[in-house]
Amino acid sequence: MMTKKQKKWMWIFVAMFAIPEILWGNLLGILKISFLPIYKNIQIFTDKPSLAFLVIISEVIGIFGIFYRFNRKSDVSNIWVKYVLNVLLSIIFLLLLVSLYLSIVATQIRFP
């Protein structure tokens, strides 16, 4: 069982992924999980590519944190559930990394 502190961190990581994905996301649509984005106008990301970069980085950190929390200790009693969650989180993590790479390459963000 997770401690109260671990549960708080888990919810922080879930929020880091879920809030941007619900607001603007279309990443989970690739996996046939369909959220209706609140802001369909993504013109802000083409106008300010660094904002898109920060949103994707936030999602990457959130997914990595969830992955870390699930694998830190054996909190999940059923081993099959743990493997399925690991595979699902790994796929989402890889898709986010590809999206991050494409965001950097397509917009040619310059880092100081």
C-alpha positions in Angstrom: 0.0 0.0 0.0 1.2 3.5 -0.7 1.8 6.1 2.0 0.0 9.4 2.0 3.0 11.2 0.7 3.3 8.7 -2.2 -0.4 9.1 -3.1 0.0 12.9 -3.2 3.0 12.6 -5.6 1.1 10.1 -7.7 -1.8 12.5 -8.1 0.6 15.3 -8.9 2.1 13.3 -11.7 -1.3 12.2 -13.0 -2.4 15.9 -13.1 0.8 16.8 -14.9 -0.2 14.5 -17.7 -4.0 14.6 -17.6 -4.6 18.4 -17.5 -2.7 19.3 -20.6 -4.0 16.2 -22.4 -7.6 17.1 -21.5 -7.2 20.7 -22.5 -5.3 20.3 -25.8 -4.3 16.8 -26.2 -4.8 14.5 -29.1 -2.1 12.0 -28.1 -4.4 9.4 -26.6 -6.5 9.6 -29.7 -3.8 7.5 -31.3 -4.5 4.8 -28.8 -8.2 5.0 -29.6 -8.9 6.6 -26.2 -10.9 9.7 -27.1 -11.0 12.7 -24.9 -12.8 15.7 -26.4 -10.2 18.5 -26.1 -11.6 21.6 -24.4 -9.6 24.0 -26.6 -9.8 22.8 -30.2 -8.0 25.9 -31.4 -4.4 25.0 -31.2 -3.2 28.1 -33.0 -1.5 29.2 -29.8 1.0 26.4 -30.2 1.9 27.4 -33.8 2.3 31.0 -32.7 4.3 30.1 -29.6 6.2 26.8 -30.2 8.0 27.1 -26.8 4.6 26.8 -25.1 3.9 23.5 -26.9 7.4 22.4 -25.9 6.6 23.1 -22.2 3.3 21.3 -22.4 4.9 18.2 -23.8 7.7 18.3 -21.3 5.1 18.5 -18.5 3.4 15.5 -19.9 6.7 13.6 -20.2 7.6 14.3 -16.6 4.1 13.3 -15.5 4.2 9.9 -17.3 7.8 9.3 -16.1 6.7 10.0 -12.5 3.7 7.7 -12.7 6.0 5.0 -14.2 8.5 5.5 -11.4 5.9 5.4 -8.7 4.4 2.1 -10.0 7.8 0.5 -10.2 9.4 1.8 -7.1 7.8 -0.7 -4.8 5.5 -3.5 -5.4 2.4 -1.5 -4.8 0.3 -3.5 -7.3 -0.6 -6.9 -6.0 -1.4 -8.5 -9.3 1.7 -8.9 -11.5 -0.3 -8.9 -14.7 -1.8 -5.5 -13.9 1.7 -4.2 -13.3 2.9 -5.5 -16.6 0.0 -4.1 -18.5 0.3 -0.7 -16.9 4.1 -0.7 -17.6 3.5 -1.5 -21.3 0.8 1.2 -21.6 2.8 3.8 -19.8 5.9 2.9 -21.9 3.9 3.3 -25.2 2.5 6.7 -24.0 6.0 7.8 -22.9 7.5 6.9 -26.3 4.7 8.6 -28.2 5.3 11.8 -26.1 9.1 11.6 -26.8 8.4 11.3 -30.6 5.9 14.3 -30.3 8.6 16.3 -28.4 11.2 15.5 -31.0 8.9 16.5 -33.8 7.9 19.7 -32.0 11.6 20.6 -31.7 12.5 19.7 -35.2 9.4 21.2 -36.9 9.5 24.6 -35.1 13.3 24.8 -34.7 13.1 26.0 -31.2 16.3 27.8 -30.2 17.5 27.2 -26.6 19.6 30.0 -25.1 
